[in-house]
């Protein structure tokens, strides 16, 4: 009700008061939205554990019936995975080797973490999945569903299926989902894909080579299980010790969606590489996790393929060894965009264990390819927690001098958080390292020299 009033005509005109209300809304979204959704998903479908899979368009297989799940709601996609298994023999009767489910966007992350379903692509690669000519159906729920998908699908045999009452696209088939009809709708989706498969034109199939191996599903509970193998009484201590001694210079969560204005710069990839050189532990979620997976950052066998600081590499290999892996990947996949809540849970655990405020910790959040409204909300939650938040492109609220002053300077004295805008990836890394360095100095921790980016 508070938010509704503030967005109506003729109400609050004080920019400071509005910004404080924004922080309140960020906290509400972070806990009543993100955290509640993550907790309920874990209760319903299981808490994720590390799981191996693959990423990029090569996960679409020409000899299978291929179905992409796309969006953000795991309720229907869980049922689609279930019914794909039930109707697998029917696919074989049509001449296919079986049914292959692939994930796009955050629905893809959800079924990846719990079932090992491969990631075909991020939200901006959804059209490319159709253009392979081998995708028989794409079922979407909500958010990041581009209307152009219906036009692209109409050029092929692919059936685009919408499922939510507030997400209808001209030219798409609509099968309205509700929990009561979950099995019925999921079965119909699979049968629609099977029928479409019979109309596939093999001469139009082109799938790029080279699926990238990934490991995902690092929930907080899963990370603690790994750390318990080193110290069962105090599982956070090994992580804290390596932050204190500088093996881990700091932690940066890189989250959000790909932005066409920054994709051409490989902004995310360049940032991750710069941070790894400086012993920064990188956590990824959402479509940024898709980007990381395709670039090899989620492949546990590629820790030596990147220029990683010696301290961080030592930690990743040691933790990977106790987890039964060659190494942990150089970027840690923690889930979908909703699962940014897991990062909040981890920060809370660290701050309570150390007796520090979250704003004291050497951590930074980054949305390097900002495009979605929800990224503003999630970023505001992080600012309210006291985290420095890097963004690019600049949010549209920075035109006002007072608003800019509050977000980039004065907020530090309120929550400890800070908005940091930088759209050159190398300069962004430098700015992030500077802010982590300041946190380490305040905690009397050793501060190594930064590597040239």
C-alpha positions as CSV (number, residue, x, y, z in Angstrom):
1,X,0.0,0.0,0.0
2,X,2.9,2.3,0.9
3,X,4.5,1.8,-2.6
4,X,1.1,2.2,-4.4
5,X,0.6,5.6,-2.7
6,X,4.1,6.8,-3.5
7,X,3.7,6.1,-7.2
8,X,0.4,7.9,-7.4
9,X,0.0,11.5,-8.5
10,X,0.5,14.3,-6.0
11,X,2.2,12.5,-3.1
12,X,5.8,12.4,-1.9
13,X,8.1,15.1,-3.4
14,X,11.1,14.7,-1.1
15,X,13.8,12.8,-3.0
16,X,15.4,11.6,0.3
17,X,12.2,10.3,1.7
18,X,11.4,8.5,-1.6
19,X,14.9,6.9,-1.6
20,X,14.4,5.7,2.0
21,X,11.1,4.2,0.9
22,X,12.9,2.5,-2.0
23,X,15.2,0.9,0.5
24,X,12.2,-0.4,2.4
25,X,10.7,-1.8,-0.7
26,X,14.1,-3.4,-1.5
27,X,14.1,-5.2,1.8
28,X,10.5,-6.4,1.3
29,X,11.4,-7.7,-2.1
30,X,14.6,-9.3,-0.9
31,X,12.9,-11.2,2.0
32,X,9.2,-11.5,1.2
33,X,9.9,-12.0,-2.5
34,X,13.3,-13.6,-3.3
35,X,14.0,-15.4,0.0
36,X,10.5,-16.7,0.4
37,X,10.4,-18.0,-3.2
38,X,13.7,-19.7,-2.9
39,X,12.8,-21.4,0.4
40,X,9.4,-22.6,-0.9
41,X,11.1,-24.0,-4.1
42,X,13.6,-25.9,-1.9
43,X,10.8,-27.3,0.2
44,X,8.8,-28.4,-2.9
45,X,11.6,-29.6,-5.2
46,X,14.6,-30.1,-3.0
47,X,17.6,-28.0,-2.0
48,X,20.2,-27.9,-4.9
49,X,23.4,-29.8,-4.7
50,X,26.4,-29.7,-7.0
51,X,25.4,-31.3,-10.3
52,X,27.2,-31.7,-13.6
53,X,25.7,-30.7,-17.0
54,X,26.4,-28.8,-20.1
55,X,25.8,-25.3,-21.6
56,X,25.2,-23.6,-25.0
57,X,23.2,-24.3,-28.1
58,X,25.1,-27.6,-28.7
59,X,22.9,-29.1,-25.9
60,X,20.1,-29.2,-28.5
61,X,20.4,-32.7,-30.0
62,X,19.2,-33.3,-33.6
63,X,18.3,-37.0,-33.0
64,X,16.0,-36.1,-30.1
65,X,12.7,-34.4,-29.6
66,X,13.9,-31.0,-28.1
67,X,11.8,-28.9,-25.7
68,X,13.1,-25.6,-24.2
69,X,11.7,-24.4,-20.9
70,X,12.0,-20.6,-20.6
71,X,11.1,-18.0,-18.0
72,X,11.3,-18.0,-14.2
73,X,8.7,-20.3,-12.7
74,X,9.9,-23.8,-11.7
75,X,6.4,-25.1,-11.0
76,X,5.5,-26.1,-14.6
77,X,9.0,-26.9,-15.7
78,X,9.3,-29.5,-12.9
79,X,6.2,-31.2,-14.3
80,X,7.5,-31.0,-17.9
81,X,10.7,-32.8,-16.9
82,X,8.6,-35.4,-15.2
83,X,6.3,-36.0,-18.2
84,X,9.2,-36.0,-20.6
85,X,10.4,-39.1,-18.8
86,X,6.9,-40.7,-18.9
87,X,6.5,-40.1,-22.6
88,X,10.0,-40.9,-23.6
89,X,9.1,-44.2,-25.2
90,X,6.4,-42.4,-27.3
91,X,9.2,-40.2,-28.7
92,X,11.2,-43.3,-29.6
93,X,8.2,-44.7,-31.5
94,X,8.3,-41.7,-33.7
95,X,11.9,-42.4,-34.6
96,X,13.7,-40.1,-32.1
97,X,16.2,-41.3,-29.5
98,X,14.1,-39.8,-26.8
99,X,13.1,-36.4,-25.3
100,X,15.7,-33.8,-24.6
101,X,14.8,-30.9,-22.3
102,X,17.0,-27.8,-22.4
103,X,16.8,-24.6,-20.3
104,X,16.7,-21.0,-21.2
105,X,16.9,-18.0,-18.8
106,X,16.1,-18.7,-15.1
107,X,13.7,-21.5,-15.6
108,X,16.7,-23.2,-17.1
109,X,18.7,-22.5,-14.0
110,X,16.0,-24.0,-11.8
111,X,15.8,-27.3,-13.6
112,X,19.6,-27.4,-14.1
113,X,20.2,-27.2,-10.3
114,X,17.8,-30.0,-9.4
115,X,17.9,-32.3,-12.5
116,X,21.0,-31.5,-14.5
117,X,19.0,-30.2,-17.4
118,X,21.5,-28.4,-19.7
119,X,21.5,-24.7,-20.3
120,X,20.8,-23.9,-24.0
121,X,21.1,-20.1,-23.7
122,X,20.3,-16.9,-21.9
123,X,17.2,-14.7,-22.6
124,X,18.8,-13.1,-25.7
125,X,19.7,-16.4,-27.2
126,X,16.1,-17.7,-27.2
127,X,15.6,-16.9,-30.9
128,X,18.9,-18.7,-31.7
129,X,17.5,-21.9,-30.0
130,X,14.6,-21.8,-32.5
131,X,16.8,-21.0,-35.4
132,X,18.8,-24.2,-34.9
133,X,15.8,-25.8,-36.7
134,X,15.8,-28.7,-34.2
135,X,13.8,-27.2,-31.4
136,X,10.3,-28.7,-31.5
137,X,8.7,-26.7,-28.7
138,X,9.5,-23.7,-26.5
139,X,7.3,-23.4,-23.4
140,X,7.4,-20.1,-21.6
141,X,6.0,-18.9,-18.3
142,X,6.8,-15.2,-17.4
143,X,9.5,-12.5,-17.6
144,X,12.1,-12.0,-20.3
145,X,9.8,-13.6,-23.0
146,X,10.3,-11.6,-26.1
147,X,7.2,-11.2,-28.5
148,X,9.5,-11.7,-31.5
149,X,9.7,-15.4,-30.5
150,X,6.3,-16.1,-32.1
151,X,7.5,-14.6,-35.4
152,X,10.7,-16.6,-35.4
153,X,8.9,-19.8,-34.5
154,X,6.5,-19.3,-37.3
155,X,9.4,-19.7,-39.8
156,X,10.0,-23.2,-38.5
157,X,8.0,-26.1,-37.2
158,X,8.6,-25.0,-33.6
159,X,5.6,-24.5,-31.4
160,X,5.8,-21.6,-29.0
161,X,3.6,-22.3,-26.0
162,X,2.6,-19.6,-23.5
163,X,1.2,-20.7,-20.1
164,X,0.4,-17.7,-17.9
165,X,-2.8,-15.6,-18.1
166,X,-0.7,-12.4,-18.1
167,X,1.7,-13.6,-20.8
168,X,0.0,-14.1,-24.1
169,X,1.7,-13.5,-27.5
170,X,-0.1,-13.3,-30.8
171,X,0.8,-16.3,-32.9
172,X,1.7,-18.5,-29.9
173,X,-0.3,-21.5,-28.7
174,X,-1.7,-20.9,-25.2
175,X,-2.1,-23.6,-22.6
176,X,-3.0,-21.9,-19.3
177,X,-1.2,-23.4,-16.3
178,X,-2.6,-23.7,-12.8
179,X,-1.3,-26.0,-10.1
180,X,-4.5,-28.1,-10.3
181,X,-3.9,-28.7,-14.0
182,X,-0.1,-29.1,-13.8
183,X,0.0,-32.7,-15.0
184,X,-2.6,-32.1,-17.8
185,X,-0.7,-29.0,-19.2
186,X,2.7,-30.7,-18.9
187,X,1.5,-33.8,-20.8
188,X,-0.1,-31.6,-23.5
189,X,3.1,-29.6,-23.9
190,X,5.1,-32.9,-24.4
191,X,2.5,-34.2,-26.9
192,X,2.5,-30.9,-28.8
193,X,6.3,-31.2,-29.1
194,X,6.1,-34.8,-30.3
195,X,3.6,-33.8,-33.0
196,X,5.9,-30.9,-34.1
197,X,8.9,-33.3,-34.3
198,X,7.1,-35.2,-37.1
199,X,7.1,-32.0,-39.1
200,X,10.8,-31.1,-38.6
201,X,12.8,-30.5,-41.7
202,X,16.2,-32.1,-41.3
203,X,17.7,-29.9,-44.1
204,X,17.1,-26.8,-42.0
205,X,18.9,-28.1,-38.9
206,X,22.1,-26.4,-37.9
207,X,23.4,-26.7,-34.3
208,X,26.8,-25.3,-33.3
209,X,29.4,-27.7,-32.0
210,X,30.9,-27.9,-28.6
211,X,28.7,-28.1,-25.5
212,X,30.7,-26.7,-22.5
213,X,30.8,-28.8,-19.4
214,X,29.5,-27.1,-16.2
215,X,28.9,-27.8,-12.6
216,X,26.1,-25.9,-10.8
217,X,23.8,-26.1,-7.8
218,X,25.9,-24.5,-5.1
219,X,23.2,-23.6,-2.6
220,X,24.4,-22.3,0.8
221,X,23.6,-25.7,2.3
222,X,25.8,-27.4,-0.4
223,X,28.7,-25.0,0.2
224,X,28.5,-25.7,3.9
225,X,28.5,-29.4,3.3
226,X,31.8,-29.0,1.4
227,X,33.3,-26.8,4.1
228,X,32.2,-29.2,6.9
229,X,34.6,-31.8,5.4
230,X,37.4,-29.5,6.4
231,X,36.0,-28.2,9.7
232,X,32.8,-30.0,10.9
233,X,32.5,-27.9,14.0
234,X,32.9,-24.5,12.4
235,X,32.3,-24.9,8.6
236,X,32.6,-21.2,7.8
237,X,36.1,-21.0,9.4
238,X,38.0,-22.3,6.3
239,X,36.3,-19.7,4.1
240,X,36.9,-16.9,6.7
241,X,40.6,-18.0,7.2
242,X,41.3,-17.8,3.5
243,X,39.7,-14.3,3.3
244,X,41.7,-13.2,6.3
245,X,45.0,-14.5,4.9
246,X,44.4,-13.0,1.5
247,X,44.1,-16.2,-0.5
248,X,40.6,-14.8,-1.2
249,X,40.9,-11.1,-1.6
250,X,37.1,-10.6,-1.6
251,X,33.9,-11.9,-2.9
252,X,31.9,-10.5,-5.9
253,X,28.4,-11.6,-6.9
254,X,27.9,-10.9,-10.6
255,X,24.2,-11.1,-11.3
256,X,21.4,-10.1,-13.7
257,X,20.6,-10.3,-17.4
258,X,22.6,-9.8,-20.6
259,X,22.2,-6.3,-22.2
260,X,22.6,-5.9,-26.0
261,X,24.5,-2.7,-25.3
262,X,27.2,-4.4,-23.3
263,X,27.1,-7.9,-24.8
264,X,29.2,-6.7,-27.8
265,X,31.9,-5.7,-25.3
266,X,31.9,-9.2,-23.5
267,X,31.5,-7.0,-20.4
268,X,30.8,-9.9,-18.0
269,X,33.6,-12.1,-19.3
270,X,36.2,-9.4,-19.1
271,X,35.1,-8.5,-15.5
272,X,35.3,-12.1,-14.3
273,X,38.7,-12.5,-15.8
274,X,40.0,-9.3,-14.2
275,X,38.6,-10.3,-10.8
276,X,40.0,-13.9,-11.0
277,X,43.5,-12.5,-11.6
278,X,43.2,-10.7,-8.2
279,X,42.1,-13.7,-6.1
280,X,38.4,-12.6,-6.0
281,X,35.9,-15.4,-5.5
282,X,33.2,-14.9,-8.1
283,X,29.5,-16.0,-7.6
284,X,27.0,-15.9,-10.5
285,X,23.3,-16.2,-10.8
286,X,20.6,-15.7,-13.5
287,X,21.4,-15.2,-17.1
288,X,24.9,-14.1,-16.1
289,X,25.4,-17.7,-15.0
290,X,24.5,-18.8,-18.6
291,X,27.2,-16.4,-19.9
292,X,29.7,-17.8,-17.4
293,X,28.8,-21.4,-18.3
294,X,29.3,-20.8,-22.1
295,X,32.7,-19.1,-21.4
296,X,34.0,-22.0,-19.4
297,X,33.9,-20.3,-16.0
298,X,31.6,-23.1,-14.6
299,X,33.8,-25.9,-15.8
300,X,35.7,-27.5,-12.9
301,X,38.3,-28.8,-15.3
302,X,39.3,-25.4,-16.6
303,X,40.7,-23.8,-13.5
304,X,44.1,-23.9,-15.1
305,X,42.8,-22.5,-18.4
306,X,42.3,-19.0,-16.9
307,X,44.7,-16.6,-15.3
308,X,43.6,-17.1,-11.7
309,X,45.5,-15.7,-8.7
310,X,47.6,-18.3,-6.9
311,X,45.8,-17.9,-3.6
312,X,42.3,-18.3,-5.1
313,X,43.4,-21.2,-7.3
314,X,44.8,-23.0,-4.2
315,X,41.4,-22.6,-2.4
316,X,39.4,-23.8,-5.4
317,X,41.5,-26.9,-5.8
318,X,41.5,-27.7,-2.1
319,X,37.7,-27.3,-1.8
320,X,37.2,-29.2,-5.1
321,X,39.4,-32.1,-3.8
322,X,37.3,-32.5,-0.6
323,X,34.1,-32.3,-2.8
324,X,35.4,-35.1,-5.0
325,X,36.2,-32.9,-7.9
326,X,39.4,-31.8,-9.7
327,X,38.6,-28.3,-8.5
328,X,35.7,-26.0,-7.9
329,X,35.0,-23.9,-11.0
330,X,36.4,-20.4,-11.1
331,X,32.8,-19.0,-10.8
332,X,30.3,-20.5,-8.4
333,X,26.8,-21.0,-9.7
334,X,24.2,-20.3,-7.0
335,X,21.0,-20.4,-9.1
336,X,18.4,-18.3,-10.8
337,X,17.8,-14.5,-10.2
338,X,15.4,-15.4,-7.4
339,X,18.3,-17.3,-5.8
340,X,20.2,-14.0,-5.2
341,X,18.5,-14.6,-1.9
342,X,21.1,-17.4,-1.3
343,X,23.8,-14.8,-1.4
344,X,21.9,-12.8,1.2
345,X,21.7,-15.9,3.4
346,X,25.5,-16.5,3.0
347,X,26.3,-12.8,3.9
348,X,24.1,-13.1,7.0
349,X,25.8,-16.2,8.1
350,X,29.3,-14.6,7.7
351,X,28.3,-11.4,9.4
352,X,26.8,-13.3,12.4
353,X,29.8,-15.6,12.6
354,X,32.2,-12.7,12.7
355,X,30.1,-10.3,14.7
356,X,30.3,-7.7,11.9
357,X,27.8,-5.8,9.9
358,X,27.3,-6.9,6.3
359,X,28.6,-3.5,5.2
360,X,32.0,-4.4,6.9
361,X,32.5,-7.5,4.8
362,X,34.9,-7.4,1.7
363,X,32.1,-8.1,-0.7
364,X,30.6,-6.3,-3.7
365,X,27.6,-7.0,-5.9
366,X,27.6,-6.3,-9.6
367,X,24.9,-6.0,-12.3
368,X,27.3,-5.3,-15.2
369,X,24.6,-5.6,-17.9
370,X,21.7,-3.9,-16.2
371,X,18.4,-4.1,-18.2
372,X,15.5,-5.4,-16.0
373,X,13.4,-3.6,-13.5
374,X,13.8,-6.4,-11.0
375,X,17.6,-5.8,-11.1
376,X,16.9,-2.4,-9.7
377,X,14.8,-3.9,-6.9
378,X,17.3,-6.6,-6.1
379,X,20.1,-4.1,-6.2
380,X,18.2,-1.8,-3.8
381,X,17.9,-4.8,-1.5
382,X,21.7,-5.2,-1.6
383,X,22.2,-1.4,-0.9
384,X,19.8,-1.7,2.1
385,X,21.9,-4.6,3.4
386,X,25.0,-2.4,3.2
387,X,26.6,-3.9,0.1
388,X,28.4,-1.8,-2.6
389,X,26.5,-2.4,-5.9
390,X,28.2,-1.9,-9.2
391,X,26.0,-1.3,-12.2
392,X,26.2,-0.6,-15.9
393,X,24.5,1.0,-17.9
394,X,23.7,3.9,-15.5
395,X,20.3,3.7,-13.9
396,X,17.9,6.4,-15.0
397,X,17.7,7.9,-11.6
398,X,21.1,9.4,-11.6
399,X,20.2,12.5,-13.6
400,X,19.2,14.4,-10.4
401,X,22.3,15.7,-8.5
402,X,20.8,15.1,-5.1
403,X,19.7,11.5,-5.9
404,X,23.2,10.8,-7.3
405,X,24.8,12.3,-4.2
406,X,22.7,10.1,-1.9
407,X,23.2,6.8,-3.8
408,X,26.9,7.2,-4.5
409,X,28.1,8.9,-1.3
410,X,25.6,9.7,1.5
411,X,24.1,6.2,1.6
412,X,27.3,4.9,3.2
413,X,26.4,6.7,6.4
414,X,22.9,5.2,6.4
415,X,23.3,1.6,5.5
416,X,26.9,1.3,4.5
417,X,25.9,0.6,0.9
418,X,27.1,2.5,-2.2
419,X,26.0,2.6,-5.8
420,X,29.0,2.5,-8.1
421,X,28.5,3.2,-11.9
422,X,31.3,2.2,-14.3
423,X,30.8,1.1,-17.9
424,X,34.4,0.2,-18.8
425,X,34.9,-3.4,-17.7
426,X,38.6,-3.0,-16.7
427,X,37.9,0.3,-14.8
428,X,34.9,-1.5,-13.2
429,X,37.3,-4.2,-11.9
430,X,39.7,-1.6,-10.6
431,X,36.9,0.3,-8.8
432,X,35.6,-2.9,-7.3
433,X,39.1,-3.9,-6.1
434,X,39.6,-0.5,-4.6
435,X,36.4,-0.8,-2.6
436,X,37.3,-4.3,-1.4
437,X,40.7,-3.0,-0.4
438,X,39.1,-0.3,1.7
439,X,37.1,-2.9,3.5
440,X,40.2,-5.0,4.2
441,X,42.1,-2.0,5.5
442,X,39.2,-1.2,7.9
443,X,39.3,-4.8,9.2
444,X,43.2,-4.7,9.5
445,X,43.5,-7.5,7.0
446,X,46.6,-7.8,4.7
447,X,46.2,-5.8,1.4
448,X,48.2,-7.2,-1.5
449,X,49.0,-5.1,-4.5
450,X,46.4,-5.3,-7.3
451,X,47.4,-7.1,-10.5
452,X,47.4,-5.0,-13.6
453,X,44.0,-5.7,-15.3
